[in-house]
Amino acid sequence: MNKKLQKIIAVLCAGMLGISMLTGCSVFNIDLSSDTSDNSSQGSSQSHSESSAESTPAPDSSTQEESGSSESSEESSESTMEDTSSEHSDILPDISADDPDFAIIFSENPLDADYTAELEDATSTGKMIGIINKYLELWKTEVDAAYRTLMEKTSGDAKEDIRTQQETWIDETDDNIQAIQDGVEGDGSARQLEIASQIMAYYRARAATLYSQLFQIQPDFTFAYQSEASSSSVE
């Protein structure tokens, strides 16, 4: 009896031990699964972070582009000023004359030299317009000076011809200037610059015509305007 009871107890203990072992393995398996899931989640998170880092776009360079654009704009503005200055330095038309000696003398007149030098130093369109208007007035003075000298040096029919030519030119001046203004397109300071340049060239051409006549009478004539550098050296 006791032996049978002992066997039964032994079987029950063995069964309980087996159940306990199976339960322990199940719990162990769950923990492993949890750890694996955690590790997998961490690995996935790390992989996602690395992927995000790789796919993250480069910092926005718009600020650098704007800065570069600003510098480019300044350089372009300076370049434009240089181009405009150069263009209006060369706007003075060549004076054609039957006498090549006069053409050489006129090409060396002090107004053109100083005008070109001042225009090259101009740093804005407004300053350029001011310089052109300054020399426009100086060429008006040359027209008057050349005409007065011709009236003093001539007589008879020659004098009357010169007087008639000058009066006709004066009568046509307003219409010619209006034609210049009407013929220039655009607006703003660029248009003002072009108009001033053409009007200055208009008076310069008339002065050249009068001085060419004076040259036939007085080859050693002088211009009314004296260069500032020449005046300083004389003093």
Residue, then its C-alpha position, 0 to 999 in steps of 0.5 A: m500500500n505504501k509503495k503504491l502510494q509512493k509511486i502515485i506521489a512520484v508520478l504526480c510530482a513528476g507530472m507537476l515538475g513537467i508542467s512547471m518546466l513547460t510553464g517556465c519555458s513558455v515564460f522564457n520564450i515570451d521574454l525572448s520575444s519581447d527582447t527581440s522585439d525591443n532590439s528589433s524596434q531599436g534597430s529599426s529606429q536607428s536604421h530610420s534615423e540613419s536613413s533620415a540623416e542620409s535623406t535629409p536635404a542639404p541646408d537651404s542655400s537661398t541665403q547664400e544665393e541671395s548674398g551672391s545675387s546681391e554681390s552680383s547685382e553690385e558688380s553688375s551695377e558697377s559694370t553698367m556704370e563703367d559701360t555707360s561712362s564709356e559709351h558717353s565718353d565716346i559719344l562725341p562725334d568726329i568733326s569732319a572738315d575739308d581742312p584736315d589740319f582743323a580737324i586735328i586741332f578741334s579733336e584736341n580741344p580742351l573741352d573734350a579732354d576735360y569732359t571725358a575725364e570728368l565723365e569717367d569719374a562719375t559714379s551715378t547717372g545723375k552725376m553724369i547728367g550734371i557733367i553733360n549739362k555743364y559742358l553743354e553750357l560751355w559749348k554754348t559759350e564757345v558758339d557765342a565766342a566763335y561767332r563774335t570773333l568771326m564778326e570782328k574778323t570779317s567784313g562785307d558779304a562774308k560777314e553778312d553770310i555768317r550773320t545770316q547762317q547764325e540767325t537761321w541756326i538760332d531760329e531752328t534751334d528750338d525745333n531741333i532740340q524739340a526733335i531731339q527730345d521727341g526722338v529719344e525713347g524710354d523714361g527716367s534718368a536714362r532718357q534724360l542722359e541721352i537727351a542731354s548728350q545729344i543737345m550737347a553734341y548739337y551745340r558742339a557741332r555748331a561751335a565746330t562749324l564756326y571755328s572751322q570758318l575762323f580757322q581760315i582767317q586765324p589759324d592760331f585761334t584759341f578756344a574760350y574755355q581753358s582747361e582747369a589743369s592749364s589754368s593752374s599751371v599758368e598760375 
